């Protein structure tokens, strides 16, 4: 069994699974924010997106990113 590194997933793969943004978190000041990724080229990897991120609060580039799954819809 091979394990796929989530940082190597592309924007195209995220969008196909219903994810159009990532949750970015600054490791310096703790700021968290959602960032749209569906505006980036389809082959852009999560690793590349992480490398491009800069914290809007403190300016640090020490930022982690995770999939920002859409909220589950409530069904009645």
C-alpha positions as CSV (number, residue, x, y, z in Angstrom):
1,X,0.0,0.0,0.0
2,X,1.4,3.4,-0.9
3,X,0.7,6.5,1.1
4,X,0.0,9.6,-0.9
5,X,1.6,12.7,0.6
6,X,-1.3,15.3,1.0
7,X,1.1,18.1,0.1
8,X,1.6,16.6,-3.3
9,X,-2.2,16.8,-4.1
10,X,-3.0,19.3,-6.8
11,X,-5.6,22.0,-6.9
12,X,-7.5,20.0,-9.5
13,X,-7.7,17.0,-7.2
14,X,-8.9,19.2,-4.3
15,X,-11.6,20.8,-6.5
16,X,-12.7,17.4,-7.8
17,X,-13.3,16.3,-4.2
18,X,-15.3,19.4,-3.4
19,X,-12.6,21.4,-1.7
20,X,-12.1,25.0,-3.0
21,X,-10.0,26.4,-0.2
22,X,-7.4,25.6,2.4
23,X,-7.1,26.5,6.1
24,X,-3.8,28.4,6.6
25,X,-2.3,28.7,10.0
26,X,0.7,30.8,11.0
27,X,3.2,29.0,13.2
28,X,4.5,32.3,14.6
29,X,1.5,34.3,15.7
30,X,-1.3,31.6,15.5
31,X,-3.5,33.5,13.0
32,X,-5.7,31.2,10.9
33,X,-7.6,32.0,7.8
34,X,-9.3,30.3,4.8
35,X,-7.6,30.8,1.4
36,X,-9.3,30.1,-1.9
37,X,-7.2,27.8,-4.1
38,X,-9.6,27.2,-7.0
39,X,-8.2,30.4,-8.6
40,X,-4.7,28.8,-8.9
41,X,-3.5,26.7,-11.9
42,X,-4.9,23.1,-11.8
43,X,-1.5,21.5,-11.3
44,X,-0.4,23.6,-8.4
45,X,0.3,21.4,-5.4
46,X,-0.5,22.0,-1.8
47,X,3.2,22.1,-1.1
48,X,3.6,25.0,-3.6
49,X,0.6,26.8,-2.1
50,X,2.1,26.5,1.3
51,X,5.4,28.0,0.0
52,X,3.5,31.0,-1.4
53,X,1.6,31.8,1.9
54,X,2.5,34.7,4.1
55,X,0.7,35.5,7.3
56,X,-1.4,38.7,6.9
57,X,-0.9,39.6,10.5
58,X,2.8,39.2,11.2
59,X,4.3,38.6,7.8
60,X,5.8,35.2,8.6
61,X,6.2,32.6,5.9
62,X,6.1,29.8,8.4
63,X,2.6,28.8,7.5
64,X,0.9,25.4,7.5
65,X,-2.1,24.6,5.2
66,X,-4.7,21.9,5.4
67,X,-7.8,21.0,3.3
68,X,-10.7,23.2,4.3
69,X,-13.5,20.7,3.9
70,X,-16.9,22.2,3.2
71,X,-19.3,22.0,6.1
72,X,-21.5,18.9,6.1
73,X,-25.0,19.8,5.1
74,X,-27.7,19.0,7.6
75,X,-30.5,16.8,6.2
76,X,-33.9,16.3,7.8
